[in-house]
């Protein structure tokens, strides 16, 4: 029995030996892991300190540039608003242009700061350029009208209320929008013209001058007295209070036509009196010439009818 028990004790001791060895191994592993972690933390701390010492001036300068640039852009935006306000540009358009300039400058500032920090910005610039080009090509017509609207609002070749002729249309300007201009024609129709068509074409503004010249061409017969006709015209002009004394009215022989002596009548009136004065003068001139016995020739055609002789007639 004592031998048996000895065998059992020996087996138990043998079984306990590996357990103690395993515990010793785990303790060694834990000791190695803790040492490694400590070394890694120390190395990371040293590297962080080195990076901080190396990049701190660069980061500080970048932050300083960012703050100063942001403030300067804000001042520049307010200056743009003031300048556009002095030029009487539409408030909405002024705010839009100022915002557009501010966004562009802020993007440039951020790219510059990123470059100061050592970040590669070439790829960002390439992507931004490609996106800008694609958007520009897609919105080519719209952007051209937008640019035309900006040009109109900055240089103000016309304003609301002016009577203009442009892009083959004539009318009073009712509204100026960023993409188009709205006209009201003489017969009260609304015409919408793209700003690009107006800004890049020939434009006639009939409202910029306070006075306008009226020219009337009229013919008299070759048998009529030119001096008498001139006297009738000048008397008629003198009776109309709307006609200016300066520049002096004139009546001259413009051409010797096929069937008439063509007179050119010129005189100046206020811009607002242009059409009423011209219409009244045309009517009064015809009546005055009739009363003075002066003819106003008109084209006539004489047809001679020749009857052919019948060969069978005697």
Buried (B, 14 or more C-beta within 10 A) or exposed (E): EEEEEEEEEEEEEEEEEEEEEEEEEEEEEEEEEEEEEEEEEEEEEEEEEEEEEEEEEEBEEBEEBBEEBEEEBEEBBEEBBEEBEEEEBBEEBBBBBBEEBBEEBBEEBBBBBBBBEEEEBEEBEEEEEEEEEEEEEEEEEEBBBBBBBBBBBEEEBBBEEBBBBBBEBBBBBBEBBBBBBBBBEEEEEEBEBBBBBBBBEEBEBBBEEEBBEBEBEBBBBEEBBBEBBBEBBBEBBEEBEBBBEEEEBBBEEBEEEEEBBBBBBBBBBEEEBBEEBBEBBEEBBEEBBEEBEBBBBEEEEEEEEEEEEEEEEE
